Amino acid sequence: MSEVAVFHPQFVVNGQGLRTSVILPVEEYETLLEDLSDLAAVAERRTEPVTAHADVMARLKADGLI
């Protein structure tokens, strides 16, 4: 399981003090893009058939991969 990302945003505010933009370190921005890509892949595949973990493990063992 992956760790929860910790972000360090800086905010740009307008004359009324309302946040209008966010500044993130590049590494944190790239982490967000990667997470977004992963979530999109999950959403695209949500209707695919599910294979039980035990079946996957059995197939990998039968194929000599583990």
PyMOL Python script that loads the backbone (N, CA, C, O; Angstrom):
from pymol import cmd

cmd.read_pdbstr("""\
ATOM      1  N   MET A   1       0.842  -1.173   0.000  1.00  0.00           N
ATOM      2  CA  MET A   1       0.000   0.000   0.000  1.00  0.00           C
ATOM      3  C   MET A   1       0.885   1.233   0.000  1.00  0.00           C
ATOM      4  O   MET A   1       1.896   1.269   0.702  1.00  0.00           O
ATOM      5  N   SER A   2       0.522   2.238  -0.774  1.00  0.00           N
ATOM      6  CA  SER A   2       1.351   3.432  -0.853  1.00  0.00           C
ATOM      7  C   SER A   2       1.099   4.353   0.338  1.00  0.00           C
ATOM      8  O   SER A   2       0.068   4.279   1.006  1.00  0.00           O
ATOM      9  N   GLU A   3       2.063   5.209   0.574  1.00  0.00           N
ATOM     10  CA  GLU A   3       1.962   6.157   1.673  1.00  0.00           C
ATOM     11  C   GLU A   3       1.091   7.335   1.264  1.00  0.00           C
ATOM     12  O   GLU A   3       0.930   7.622   0.078  1.00  0.00           O
ATOM     13  N   VAL A   4       0.541   8.003   2.243  1.00  0.00           N
ATOM     14  CA  VAL A   4      -0.230   9.215   1.984  1.00  0.00           C
ATOM     15  C   VAL A   4       0.756  10.334   1.708  1.00  0.00           C
ATOM     16  O   VAL A   4       1.678  10.569   2.489  1.00  0.00           O
ATOM     17  N   ALA A   5       0.560  11.017   0.601  1.00  0.00           N
ATOM     18  CA  ALA A   5       1.453  12.106   0.236  1.00  0.00           C
ATOM     19  C   ALA A   5       1.214  13.315   1.136  1.00  0.00           C
ATOM     20  O   ALA A   5       0.079  13.633   1.492  1.00  0.00           O
ATOM     21  N   VAL A   6       2.292  13.969   1.488  1.00  0.00           N
ATOM     22  CA  VAL A   6       2.202  15.204   2.262  1.00  0.00           C
ATOM     23  C   VAL A   6       2.592  16.337   1.323  1.00  0.00           C
ATOM     24  O   VAL A   6       3.675  16.326   0.739  1.00  0.00           O
ATOM     25  N   PHE A   7       1.714  17.301   1.186  1.00  0.00           N
ATOM     26  CA  PHE A   7       1.964  18.403   0.271  1.00  0.00           C
ATOM     27  C   PHE A   7       2.257  19.681   1.033  1.00  0.00           C
ATOM     28  O   PHE A   7       1.821  19.863   2.169  1.00  0.00           O
ATOM     29  N   HIS A   8       2.990  20.543   0.398  1.00  0.00           N
ATOM     30  CA  HIS A   8       3.385  21.824   0.987  1.00  0.00           C
ATOM     31  C   HIS A   8       2.992  22.947   0.032  1.00  0.00           C
ATOM     32  O   HIS A   8       3.851  23.562  -0.600  1.00  0.00           O
ATOM     33  N   PRO A   9       1.693  23.211  -0.068  1.00  0.00           N
ATOM     34  CA  PRO A   9       1.250  24.239  -1.014  1.00  0.00           C
ATOM     35  C   PRO A   9       1.514  25.646  -0.504  1.00  0.00           C
ATOM     36  O   PRO A   9       1.523  25.908   0.698  1.00  0.00           O
ATOM     37  N   GLN A  10       1.725  26.527  -1.445  1.00  0.00           N
ATOM     38  CA  GLN A  10       1.739  27.959  -1.176  1.00  0.00           C
ATOM     39  C   GLN A  10       0.588  28.531  -1.986  1.00  0.00           C
ATOM     40  O   GLN A  10       0.308  28.059  -3.088  1.00  0.00           O
ATOM     41  N   PHE A  11      -0.074  29.537  -1.452  1.00  0.00           N
ATOM     42  CA  PHE A  11      -1.235  30.087  -2.119  1.00  0.00           C
ATOM     43  C   PHE A  11      -0.977  31.515  -2.579  1.00  0.00           C
ATOM     44  O   PHE A  11      -0.321  32.305  -1.900  1.00  0.00           O
ATOM     45  N   VAL A  12      -1.508  31.813  -3.742  1.00  0.00           N
ATOM     46  CA  VAL A  12      -1.516  33.176  -4.253  1.00  0.00           C
ATOM     47  C   VAL A  12      -2.900  33.718  -3.940  1.00  0.00           C
ATOM     48  O   VAL A  12      -3.905  33.071  -4.234  1.00  0.00           O
ATOM     49  N   VAL A  13      -2.957  34.889  -3.351  1.00  0.00           N
ATOM     50  CA  VAL A  13      -4.243  35.468  -2.984  1.00  0.00           C
ATOM     51  C   VAL A  13      -4.480  36.764  -3.750  1.00  0.00           C
ATOM     52  O   VAL A  13      -3.539  37.442  -4.163  1.00  0.00           O
ATOM     53  N   ASN A  14      -5.755  37.091  -3.930  1.00  0.00           N
ATOM     54  CA  ASN A  14      -6.097  38.342  -4.597  1.00  0.00           C
ATOM     55  C   ASN A  14      -6.173  39.481  -3.579  1.00  0.00           C
ATOM     56  O   ASN A  14      -5.840  39.291  -2.409  1.00  0.00           O
ATOM     57  N   GLY A  15      -6.600  40.632  -4.010  1.00  0.00           N
ATOM     58  CA  GLY A  15      -6.674  41.798  -3.151  1.00  0.00           C
ATOM     59  C   GLY A  15      -7.606  41.631  -1.970  1.00  0.00           C
ATOM     60  O   GLY A  15      -7.441  42.300  -0.950  1.00  0.00           O
ATOM     61  N   GLN A  16      -8.591  40.739  -2.093  1.00  0.00           N
ATOM     62  CA  GLN A  16      -9.516  40.479  -0.990  1.00  0.00           C
ATOM     63  C   GLN A  16      -9.029  39.354  -0.065  1.00  0.00           C
ATOM     64  O   GLN A  16      -9.716  38.992   0.890  1.00  0.00           O
ATOM     65  N   GLY A  17      -7.868  38.816  -0.348  1.00  0.00           N
ATOM     66  CA  GLY A  17      -7.321  37.745   0.473  1.00  0.00           C
ATOM     67  C   GLY A  17      -7.843  36.364   0.117  1.00  0.00           C
ATOM     68  O   GLY A  17      -7.604  35.402   0.847  1.00  0.00           O
ATOM     69  N   LEU A  18      -8.562  36.256  -1.012  1.00  0.00           N
ATOM     70  CA  LEU A  18      -9.081  34.957  -1.441  1.00  0.00           C
ATOM     71  C   LEU A  18      -8.031  34.210  -2.248  1.00  0.00           C
ATOM     72  O   LEU A  18      -7.341  34.796  -3.082  1.00  0.00           O
ATOM     73  N   ARG A  19      -7.918  32.929  -1.996  1.00  0.00           N
ATOM     74  CA  ARG A  19      -6.951  32.102  -2.726  1.00  0.00           C
ATOM     75  C   ARG A  19      -7.363  32.009  -4.199  1.00  0.00           C
ATOM     76  O   ARG A  19      -8.508  31.692  -4.521  1.00  0.00           O
ATOM     77  N   THR A  20      -6.410  32.292  -5.075  1.00  0.00           N
ATOM     78  CA  THR A  20      -6.689  32.235  -6.513  1.00  0.00           C
ATOM     79  C   THR A  20      -5.826  31.214  -7.244  1.00  0.00           C
ATOM     80  O   THR A  20      -6.196  30.751  -8.323  1.00  0.00           O
ATOM     81  N   SER A  21      -4.690  30.863  -6.673  1.00  0.00           N
ATOM     82  CA  SER A  21      -3.773  29.905  -7.302  1.00  0.00           C
ATOM     83  C   SER A  21      -3.005  29.151  -6.233  1.00  0.00           C
ATOM     84  O   SER A  21      -2.946  29.557  -5.072  1.00  0.00           O
ATOM     85  N   VAL A  22      -2.416  28.035  -6.664  1.00  0.00           N
ATOM     86  CA  VAL A  22      -1.615  27.209  -5.754  1.00  0.00           C
ATOM     87  C   VAL A  22      -0.243  27.004  -6.379  1.00  0.00           C
ATOM     88  O   VAL A  22      -0.120  26.789  -7.585  1.00  0.00           O
ATOM     89  N   ILE A  23       0.762  27.072  -5.561  1.00  0.00           N
ATOM     90  CA  ILE A  23       2.127  26.778  -5.987  1.00  0.00           C
ATOM     91  C   ILE A  23       2.569  25.536  -5.223  1.00  0.00           C
ATOM     92  O   ILE A  23       2.516  25.493  -3.994  1.00  0.00           O
ATOM     93  N   LEU A  24       3.010  24.519  -5.979  1.00  0.00           N
ATOM     94  CA  LEU A  24       3.512  23.280  -5.380  1.00  0.00           C
ATOM     95  C   LEU A  24       4.921  23.019  -5.886  1.00  0.00           C
ATOM     96  O   LEU A  24       5.254  23.389  -7.011  1.00  0.00           O
ATOM     97  N   PRO A  25       5.748  22.388  -5.067  1.00  0.00           N
ATOM     98  CA  PRO A  25       7.028  21.913  -5.593  1.00  0.00           C
ATOM     99  C   PRO A  25       6.772  20.930  -6.742  1.00  0.00           C
ATOM    100  O   PRO A  25       5.783  20.197  -6.728  1.00  0.00           O
ATOM    101  N   VAL A  26       7.658  20.920  -7.724  1.00  0.00           N
ATOM    102  CA  VAL A  26       7.478  20.082  -8.906  1.00  0.00           C
ATOM    103  C   VAL A  26       7.275  18.620  -8.531  1.00  0.00           C
ATOM    104  O   VAL A  26       6.424  17.950  -9.116  1.00  0.00           O
ATOM    105  N   GLU A  27       8.028  18.121  -7.581  1.00  0.00           N
ATOM    106  CA  GLU A  27       7.916  16.718  -7.172  1.00  0.00           C
ATOM    107  C   GLU A  27       6.502  16.403  -6.668  1.00  0.00           C
ATOM    108  O   GLU A  27       5.950  15.349  -6.984  1.00  0.00           O
ATOM    109  N   GLU A  28       5.925  17.307  -5.894  1.00  0.00           N
ATOM    110  CA  GLU A  28       4.569  17.104  -5.383  1.00  0.00           C
ATOM    111  C   GLU A  28       3.541  17.186  -6.513  1.00  0.00           C
ATOM    112  O   GLU A  28       2.575  16.422  -6.536  1.00  0.00           O
ATOM    113  N   TYR A  29       3.750  18.106  -7.440  1.00  0.00           N
ATOM    114  CA  TYR A  29       2.871  18.228  -8.602  1.00  0.00           C
ATOM    115  C   TYR A  29       2.888  16.939  -9.421  1.00  0.00           C
ATOM    116  O   TYR A  29       1.840  16.445  -9.838  1.00  0.00           O
ATOM    117  N   GLU A  30       4.083  16.400  -9.648  1.00  0.00           N
ATOM    118  CA  GLU A  30       4.202  15.159 -10.418  1.00  0.00           C
ATOM    119  C   GLU A  30       3.525  13.996  -9.696  1.00  0.00           C
ATOM    120  O   GLU A  30       2.930  13.133 -10.340  1.00  0.00           O
ATOM    121  N   THR A  31       3.610  13.964  -8.375  1.00  0.00           N
ATOM    122  CA  THR A  31       2.920  12.939  -7.593  1.00  0.00           C
ATOM    123  C   THR A  31       1.416  13.032  -7.816  1.00  0.00           C
ATOM    124  O   THR A  31       0.749  12.013  -7.999  1.00  0.00           O
ATOM    125  N   LEU A  32       0.883  14.244  -7.800  1.00  0.00           N
ATOM    126  CA  LEU A  32      -0.554  14.432  -8.041  1.00  0.00           C
ATOM    127  C   LEU A  32      -0.952  13.959  -9.434  1.00  0.00           C
ATOM    128  O   LEU A  32      -1.985  13.310  -9.598  1.00  0.00           O
ATOM    129  N   LEU A  33      -0.135  14.280 -10.441  1.00  0.00           N
ATOM    130  CA  LEU A  33      -0.436  13.840 -11.802  1.00  0.00           C
ATOM    131  C   LEU A  33      -0.420  12.319 -11.906  1.00  0.00           C
ATOM    132  O   LEU A  33      -1.262  11.729 -12.584  1.00  0.00           O
ATOM    133  N   GLU A  34       0.530  11.692 -11.240  1.00  0.00           N
ATOM    134  CA  GLU A  34       0.622  10.229 -11.250  1.00  0.00           C
ATOM    135  C   GLU A  34      -0.608   9.608 -10.579  1.00  0.00           C
ATOM    136  O   GLU A  34      -1.171   8.635 -11.081  1.00  0.00           O
ATOM    137  N   ASP A  35      -1.015  10.174  -9.451  1.00  0.00           N
ATOM    138  CA  ASP A  35      -2.208   9.685  -8.757  1.00  0.00           C
ATOM    139  C   ASP A  35      -3.450   9.855  -9.624  1.00  0.00           C
ATOM    140  O   ASP A  35      -4.299   8.964  -9.673  1.00  0.00           O
ATOM    141  N   LEU A  36      -3.562  10.979 -10.302  1.00  0.00           N
ATOM    142  CA  LEU A  36      -4.696  11.235 -11.183  1.00  0.00           C
ATOM    143  C   LEU A  36      -4.732  10.221 -12.326  1.00  0.00           C
ATOM    144  O   LEU A  36      -5.798   9.733 -12.698  1.00  0.00           O
ATOM    145  N   SER A  37      -3.567   9.913 -12.872  1.00  0.00           N
ATOM    146  CA  SER A  37      -3.480   8.920 -13.943  1.00  0.00           C
ATOM    147  C   SER A  37      -3.906   7.540 -13.439  1.00  0.00           C
ATOM    148  O   SER A  37      -4.629   6.819 -14.126  1.00  0.00           O
ATOM    149  N   ASP A  38      -3.456   7.179 -12.238  1.00  0.00           N
ATOM    150  CA  ASP A  38      -3.840   5.890 -11.650  1.00  0.00           C
ATOM    151  C   ASP A  38      -5.353   5.812 -11.437  1.00  0.00           C
ATOM    152  O   ASP A  38      -5.971   4.786 -11.726  1.00  0.00           O
ATOM    153  N   LEU A  39      -5.943   6.889 -10.936  1.00  0.00           N
ATOM    154  CA  LEU A  39      -7.392   6.905 -10.702  1.00  0.00           C
ATOM    155  C   LEU A  39      -8.167   6.810 -12.011  1.00  0.00           C
ATOM    156  O   LEU A  39      -9.217   6.168 -12.065  1.00  0.00           O
ATOM    157  N   ALA A  40      -7.661   7.440 -13.062  1.00  0.00           N
ATOM    158  CA  ALA A  40      -8.312   7.359 -14.370  1.00  0.00           C
ATOM    159  C   ALA A  40      -8.279   5.922 -14.889  1.00  0.00           C
ATOM    160  O   ALA A  40      -9.262   5.443 -15.456  1.00  0.00           O
ATOM    161  N   ALA A  41      -7.156   5.235 -14.699  1.00  0.00           N
ATOM    162  CA  ALA A  41      -7.046   3.843 -15.132  1.00  0.00           C
ATOM    163  C   ALA A  41      -8.021   2.960 -14.374  1.00  0.00           C
ATOM    164  O   ALA A  41      -8.650   2.080 -14.962  1.00  0.00           O
ATOM    165  N   VAL A  42      -8.150   3.186 -13.073  1.00  0.00           N
ATOM    166  CA  VAL A  42      -9.102   2.419 -12.264  1.00  0.00           C
ATOM    167  C   VAL A  42     -10.524   2.657 -12.759  1.00  0.00           C
ATOM    168  O   VAL A  42     -11.306   1.716 -12.896  1.00  0.00           O
ATOM    169  N   ALA A  43     -10.856   3.911 -13.025  1.00  0.00           N
ATOM    170  CA  ALA A  43     -12.206   4.248 -13.484  1.00  0.00           C
ATOM    171  C   ALA A  43     -12.506   3.594 -14.829  1.00  0.00           C
ATOM    172  O   ALA A  43     -13.619   3.115 -15.050  1.00  0.00           O
ATOM    173  N   GLU A  44     -11.527   3.571 -15.725  1.00  0.00           N
ATOM    174  CA  GLU A  44     -11.719   2.966 -17.046  1.00  0.00           C
ATOM    175  C   GLU A  44     -11.924   1.455 -16.961  1.00  0.00           C
ATOM    176  O   GLU A  44     -12.603   0.870 -17.805  1.00  0.00           O
ATOM    177  N   ARG A  45     -11.341   0.827 -15.949  1.00  0.00           N
ATOM    178  CA  ARG A  45     -11.365  -0.635 -15.862  1.00  0.00           C
ATOM    179  C   ARG A  45     -12.396  -1.168 -14.872  1.00  0.00           C
ATOM    180  O   ARG A  45     -12.439  -2.374 -14.625  1.00  0.00           O
ATOM    181  N   ARG A  46     -13.221  -0.304 -14.304  1.00  0.00           N
ATOM    182  CA  ARG A  46     -14.127  -0.730 -13.236  1.00  0.00           C
ATOM    183  C   ARG A  46     -15.166  -1.755 -13.676  1.00  0.00           C
ATOM    184  O   ARG A  46     -15.725  -2.453 -12.831  1.00  0.00           O
ATOM    185  N   THR A  47     -15.439  -1.865 -14.974  1.00  0.00           N
ATOM    186  CA  THR A  47     -16.434  -2.833 -15.440  1.00  0.00           C
ATOM    187  C   THR A  47     -15.807  -4.146 -15.904  1.00  0.00           C
ATOM    188  O   THR A  47     -16.521  -5.063 -16.310  1.00  0.00           O
ATOM    189  N   GLU A  48     -14.484  -4.241 -15.848  1.00  0.00           N
ATOM    190  CA  GLU A  48     -13.815  -5.470 -16.262  1.00  0.00           C
ATOM    191  C   GLU A  48     -14.061  -6.570 -15.232  1.00  0.00           C
ATOM    192  O   GLU A  48     -14.276  -6.282 -14.054  1.00  0.00           O
ATOM    193  N   PRO A  49     -14.029  -7.830 -15.671  1.00  0.00           N
ATOM    194  CA  PRO A  49     -14.212  -8.930 -14.728  1.00  0.00           C
ATOM    195  C   PRO A  49     -13.077  -8.958 -13.704  1.00  0.00           C
ATOM    196  O   PRO A  49     -11.951  -8.548 -13.988  1.00  0.00           O
ATOM    197  N   VAL A  50     -13.398  -9.445 -12.524  1.00  0.00           N
ATOM    198  CA  VAL A  50     -12.439  -9.509 -11.424  1.00  0.00           C
ATOM    199  C   VAL A  50     -11.893 -10.930 -11.323  1.00  0.00           C
ATOM    200  O   VAL A  50     -12.630 -11.902 -11.492  1.00  0.00           O
ATOM    201  N   THR A  51     -10.590 -11.040 -11.045  1.00  0.00           N
ATOM    202  CA  THR A  51      -9.957 -12.338 -10.831  1.00  0.00           C
ATOM    203  C   THR A  51      -9.515 -12.420  -9.380  1.00  0.00           C
ATOM    204  O   THR A  51      -8.870 -11.505  -8.868  1.00  0.00           O
ATOM    205  N   ALA A  52      -9.858 -13.498  -8.730  1.00  0.00           N
ATOM    206  CA  ALA A  52      -9.506 -13.671  -7.319  1.00  0.00           C
ATOM    207  C   ALA A  52      -7.987 -13.742  -7.159  1.00  0.00           C
ATOM    208  O   ALA A  52      -7.286 -14.276  -8.018  1.00  0.00           O
ATOM    209  N   HIS A  53      -7.497 -13.203  -6.059  1.00  0.00           N
ATOM    210  CA  HIS A  53      -6.065 -13.200  -5.780  1.00  0.00           C
ATOM    211  C   HIS A  53      -5.500 -14.618  -5.799  1.00  0.00           C
ATOM    212  O   HIS A  53      -4.418 -14.845  -6.340  1.00  0.00           O
ATOM    213  N   ALA A  54      -6.215 -15.563  -5.218  1.00  0.00           N
ATOM    214  CA  ALA A  54      -5.749 -16.951  -5.176  1.00  0.00           C
ATOM    215  C   ALA A  54      -5.585 -17.514  -6.588  1.00  0.00           C
ATOM    216  O   ALA A  54      -4.649 -18.270  -6.845  1.00  0.00           O
ATOM    217  N   ASP A  55      -6.483 -17.154  -7.501  1.00  0.00           N
ATOM    218  CA  ASP A  55      -6.376 -17.620  -8.890  1.00  0.00           C
ATOM    219  C   ASP A  55      -5.160 -17.027  -9.587  1.00  0.00           C
ATOM    220  O   ASP A  55      -4.468 -17.715 -10.338  1.00  0.00           O
ATOM    221  N   VAL A  56      -4.904 -15.752  -9.335  1.00  0.00           N
ATOM    222  CA  VAL A  56      -3.726 -15.102  -9.929  1.00  0.00           C
ATOM    223  C   VAL A  56      -2.459 -15.770  -9.403  1.00  0.00           C
ATOM    224  O   VAL A  56      -1.552 -16.079 -10.176  1.00  0.00           O
ATOM    225  N   MET A  57      -2.396 -15.989  -8.112  1.00  0.00           N
ATOM    226  CA  MET A  57      -1.215 -16.624  -7.523  1.00  0.00           C
ATOM    227  C   MET A  57      -1.008 -18.026  -8.083  1.00  0.00           C
ATOM    228  O   MET A  57       0.120 -18.416  -8.383  1.00  0.00           O
ATOM    229  N   ALA A  58      -2.083 -18.779  -8.223  1.00  0.00           N
ATOM    230  CA  ALA A  58      -1.981 -20.140  -8.761  1.00  0.00           C
ATOM    231  C   ALA A  58      -1.461 -20.110 -10.196  1.00  0.00           C
ATOM    232  O   ALA A  58      -0.632 -20.935 -10.579  1.00  0.00           O
ATOM    233  N   ARG A  59      -1.950 -19.163 -10.981  1.00  0.00           N
ATOM    234  CA  ARG A  59      -1.505 -19.058 -12.378  1.00  0.00           C
ATOM    235  C   ARG A  59      -0.030 -18.672 -12.452  1.00  0.00           C
ATOM    236  O   ARG A  59       0.716 -19.227 -13.258  1.00  0.00           O
ATOM    237  N   LEU A  60       0.394 -17.725 -11.615  1.00  0.00           N
ATOM    238  CA  LEU A  60       1.792 -17.318 -11.608  1.00  0.00           C
ATOM    239  C   LEU A  60       2.700 -18.471 -11.199  1.00  0.00           C
ATOM    240  O   LEU A  60       3.771 -18.660 -11.776  1.00  0.00           O
ATOM    241  N   LYS A  61       2.274 -19.234 -10.209  1.00  0.00           N
ATOM    242  CA  LYS A  61       3.067 -20.400  -9.777  1.00  0.00           C
ATOM    243  C   LYS A  61       3.119 -21.451 -10.869  1.00  0.00           C
ATOM    244  O   LYS A  61       4.176 -22.032 -11.116  1.00  0.00           O
ATOM    245  N   ALA A  62       1.994 -21.706 -11.528  1.00  0.00           N
ATOM    246  CA  ALA A  62       1.952 -22.693 -12.608  1.00  0.00           C
ATOM    247  C   ALA A  62       2.869 -22.284 -13.770  1.00  0.00           C
ATOM    248  O   ALA A  62       3.469 -23.133 -14.430  1.00  0.00           O
ATOM    249  N   ASP A  63       2.964 -20.975 -14.003  1.00  0.00           N
ATOM    250  CA  ASP A  63       3.817 -20.468 -15.086  1.00  0.00           C
ATOM    251  C   ASP A  63       5.269 -20.313 -14.662  1.00  0.00           C
ATOM    252  O   ASP A  63       6.114 -19.914 -15.463  1.00  0.00           O
ATOM    253  N   GLY A  64       5.564 -20.628 -13.400  1.00  0.00           N
ATOM    254  CA  GLY A  64       6.934 -20.549 -12.902  1.00  0.00           C
ATOM    255  C   GLY A  64       7.423 -19.121 -12.680  1.00  0.00           C
ATOM    256  O   GLY A  64       8.628 -18.872 -12.631  1.00  0.00           O
ATOM    257  N   LEU A  65       6.497 -18.198 -12.547  1.00  0.00           N
ATOM    258  CA  LEU A  65       6.879 -16.803 -12.368  1.00  0.00           C
ATOM    259  C   LEU A  65       7.109 -16.429 -10.911  1.00  0.00           C
ATOM    260  O   LEU A  65       7.747 -15.422 -10.607  1.00  0.00           O
ATOM    261  N   ILE A  66       6.571 -17.268 -10.006  1.00  0.00           N
ATOM    262  CA  ILE A  66       6.862 -17.051  -8.580  1.00  0.00           C
ATOM    263  C   ILE A  66       7.119 -18.398  -7.923  1.00  0.00           C
ATOM    264  O   ILE A  66       7.385 -18.459  -6.722  1.00  0.00           O
TER     265      ILE A  66
END
""", "prot")
cmd.dss("prot")
cmd.show_as("cartoon", "prot")
cmd.util.cbc("prot")
cmd.orient("prot")
